Amino acid sequence: MNMNRRQFLQSTAALAATIALGADKLPDLRPPVLILAKPEHSQLSSALSAAIKQGGNACIVDNPKDLDAAKKTLDSLANQPGVTPKRLGIVAIGRAGEFAAMLGGTDPRIWKIVFCSYAPAGDALDTLKVTEAPLLMIYGTKDPDVTAEKIAASRRALEDSGGINVDVLAIEGADHSFTSQESQKQLITETLRWMK
């Protein structure tokens, strides 16, 4: 779906407002969250950030190119007033999950990690195996790239490696980018609920 900047901002604002209407049903926030996303997921990352900021702190790293940039943003988030430094969350969308896996496997401050449309494999999976942070993997049932089989294989490898707690959420009918407002709303609501 192609949309101009104005349509994008209107859509993001509408989604954040919709979620805000149900904010009283969500738990108080949660740890500060670092959101990692590639450009193709900017609408979803913006909507997620807006929802998180209603009850906490969030920083977005769009199109992360190196681990150092993500670490610096995480350090900045950890140093904000009122933040418990060992209680930081990461939400990674799509291929940005590689950076989340590297951070989660090397930074003991990471408290919880959410992967959206990403199933850790290869080096990312190996690095992540040492984390103590519980994981949530969210995928759409209409995603041709991140399938139920890939999610199950990642989950099994992580749980077998040392008992990492891995939860999985399949969003019925959602595609790789969660382009429908209903799928975005479900992803955001469940991410916020899980991050509490």
C-alpha positions as CSV (number, residue, x, y, z in Angstrom):
1,M,0.0,0.0,0.0
2,N,1.4,3.3,-1.0
3,M,0.4,6.5,0.8
4,N,1.7,10.0,1.0
5,R,3.1,11.5,4.1
6,R,-0.2,13.2,5.1
7,Q,-2.1,10.0,4.8
8,F,0.6,8.2,6.7
9,L,0.4,10.7,9.6
10,Q,-3.4,10.6,9.6
11,S,-3.4,6.9,9.7
12,T,-0.8,6.7,12.5
13,A,-2.7,9.4,14.5
14,A,-6.0,7.5,14.1
15,L,-4.5,4.2,15.1
16,A,-2.8,5.8,18.2
17,A,-6.1,7.5,19.1
18,T,-8.0,4.2,18.7
19,I,-5.6,2.4,21.0
20,A,-5.7,5.3,23.5
21,L,-9.4,4.8,23.9
22,G,-8.7,1.4,25.2
23,A,-5.7,2.5,27.3
24,D,-7.6,2.2,30.5
25,K,-7.8,-1.5,29.9
26,L,-4.1,-1.9,29.6
27,P,-1.7,-2.2,32.5
28,D,0.4,0.8,33.5
29,L,3.5,0.9,31.6
30,R,6.0,-1.1,31.3
31,P,9.7,-0.6,30.9
32,P,11.1,2.0,28.4
33,V,11.2,0.4,25.0
34,L,13.6,0.7,22.1
35,I,11.9,0.1,18.8
36,L,14.0,-1.1,15.9
37,A,12.5,-1.0,12.4
38,K,13.4,-0.8,8.8
39,P,11.8,1.9,6.6
40,E,9.2,-0.4,5.2
41,H,7.7,-0.7,8.8
42,S,7.8,3.0,9.7
43,Q,4.0,3.3,10.0
44,L,3.8,0.4,12.4
45,S,6.8,1.7,14.5
46,S,5.3,5.2,14.7
47,A,2.0,3.9,15.8
48,L,3.6,1.6,18.4
49,S,5.8,4.4,19.7
50,A,2.8,6.7,20.0
51,A,0.9,4.1,22.0
52,I,3.9,3.3,24.3
53,K,4.5,7.0,25.0
54,Q,1.0,7.3,26.5
55,G,2.3,5.5,29.5
56,G,6.1,5.4,29.3
57,N,9.1,6.1,27.2
58,A,10.0,4.9,23.7
59,C,12.8,5.6,21.2
60,I,12.7,4.5,17.6
61,V,15.8,3.6,15.6
62,D,14.6,3.6,12.0
63,N,16.7,1.6,9.6
64,P,19.4,0.6,12.1
65,K,22.7,0.2,10.2
66,D,25.0,-0.8,13.0
67,L,24.8,-2.2,16.5
68,D,26.6,0.8,18.0
69,A,23.9,3.2,17.0
70,A,21.2,1.0,18.6
71,K,23.4,0.6,21.7
72,K,23.7,4.4,22.0
73,T,20.0,4.9,21.8
74,L,19.5,2.1,24.4
75,D,22.0,3.9,26.7
76,S,20.1,7.2,26.2
77,L,16.8,5.4,27.1
78,A,18.4,3.8,30.2
79,N,19.7,7.1,31.4
80,Q,16.3,8.9,31.4
81,P,14.9,9.9,34.9
82,G,12.9,7.3,36.6
83,V,14.1,4.4,34.5
84,T,15.3,1.2,36.1
85,P,18.4,0.5,34.0
86,K,18.0,-3.3,34.1
87,R,14.4,-3.2,32.9
88,L,14.5,-2.2,29.3
89,G,12.4,-3.6,26.5
90,I,13.1,-4.0,22.8
91,V,10.5,-4.3,20.0
92,A,12.0,-5.2,16.7
93,I,10.0,-5.2,13.4
94,G,11.1,-7.3,10.5
95,R,14.8,-7.6,9.7
96,A,15.7,-5.2,12.5
97,G,15.2,-8.3,14.6
98,E,18.9,-9.1,13.9
99,F,19.9,-6.1,15.9
100,A,17.5,-6.9,18.7
101,A,18.9,-10.4,18.9
102,M,22.5,-9.1,19.1
103,L,21.5,-6.6,21.9
104,G,19.4,-9.2,23.7
105,G,22.3,-11.7,23.7
106,T,24.9,-9.2,24.9
107,D,23.2,-6.6,27.1
108,P,22.0,-7.7,30.5
109,R,19.8,-4.6,30.8
110,I,17.3,-6.1,28.3
111,W,14.3,-7.3,30.3
112,K,11.9,-8.4,27.5
113,I,12.1,-8.7,23.7
114,V,9.4,-8.6,21.1
115,F,10.0,-9.8,17.6
116,C,7.4,-8.8,15.0
117,S,7.6,-10.5,11.6
118,Y,11.0,-12.0,12.5
119,A,12.2,-15.5,13.4
120,P,15.8,-15.5,14.7
121,A,18.1,-17.8,12.8
122,G,21.8,-18.3,12.2
123,D,24.2,-16.0,14.1
124,A,21.3,-14.0,15.5
125,L,19.8,-17.1,17.0
126,D,23.1,-18.3,18.4
127,T,23.7,-14.9,20.1
128,L,20.2,-14.8,21.5
129,K,20.6,-18.2,23.1
130,V,22.4,-16.7,26.1
131,T,19.7,-14.1,27.0
132,E,17.7,-14.4,30.1
133,A,15.0,-12.1,28.7
134,P,11.7,-13.7,27.8
135,L,10.7,-13.3,24.2
136,L,7.5,-12.7,22.3
137,M,7.4,-13.6,18.6
138,I,4.4,-12.1,16.7
139,Y,3.7,-13.0,13.1
140,G,0.8,-12.7,10.6
141,T,-0.7,-15.8,9.3
142,K,-0.6,-14.3,5.8
143,D,3.1,-13.5,6.0
144,P,4.8,-15.5,3.2
145,D,8.3,-14.9,4.6
146,V,7.9,-15.5,8.4
147,T,5.9,-18.6,8.5
148,A,4.5,-20.6,11.4
149,E,7.2,-23.2,10.7
150,K,10.0,-20.7,10.9
151,I,8.6,-19.3,14.2
152,A,8.3,-22.8,15.6
153,A,11.8,-23.8,14.7
154,S,13.2,-20.6,16.3
155,R,11.1,-21.2,19.4
156,R,12.2,-24.8,19.7
157,A,15.9,-23.9,19.3
158,L,15.7,-21.1,21.9
159,E,13.8,-23.2,24.4
160,D,16.0,-26.2,24.0
161,S,19.2,-24.1,24.4
162,G,18.6,-23.3,28.0
163,G,14.9,-22.8,28.8
164,I,14.4,-19.3,27.4
165,N,10.8,-18.4,27.8
166,V,9.3,-17.9,24.3
167,D,5.7,-16.9,23.7
168,V,4.2,-16.8,20.2
169,L,1.3,-14.8,18.9
170,A,-0.2,-15.5,15.4
171,I,-2.4,-12.6,14.2
172,E,-5.0,-14.1,11.9
173,G,-5.0,-12.6,8.4
174,A,-2.1,-10.2,9.0
175,D,0.6,-9.8,6.4
176,H,4.3,-9.2,6.9
177,S,3.9,-5.5,7.6
178,F,0.6,-5.7,9.5
179,T,-0.9,-3.2,7.0
180,S,-4.5,-3.4,8.2
181,Q,-5.5,-1.2,11.1
182,E,-7.1,-4.1,12.8
183,S,-3.9,-6.2,12.7
184,Q,-1.8,-3.2,13.8
185,K,-4.2,-2.6,16.7
186,Q,-4.0,-6.2,17.8
187,L,-0.2,-6.3,17.5
188,I,0.2,-3.1,19.5
189,T,-2.3,-4.0,22.2
190,E,-0.8,-7.4,22.7
191,T,2.8,-6.0,22.7
192,L,1.8,-3.4,25.4
193,R,0.0,-6.1,27.5
194,W,3.0,-8.5,27.3
195,M,5.5,-5.7,28.1
196,K,3.9,-4.9,31.4
